[in-house]
């Protein structure tokens, strides 16, 4: 596994985690903190995807 694929997998995983945090937090009253902090993984995901697309 090279660095590009590792960064791509990490970026997609961060975006999926962010979406899961938002939707799980919206559904459950006990886990509403997830909806408040769904944006936390987004910068890491964006940075990882930028590193994956770098030549």
Secondary structure, 3 states (H helix, E strand, C coil): CCHHHHHHHHHHHHHHHHHHHHHHHHHCCCCHHHHHCCCHHHHHHHHHHHHHHCC
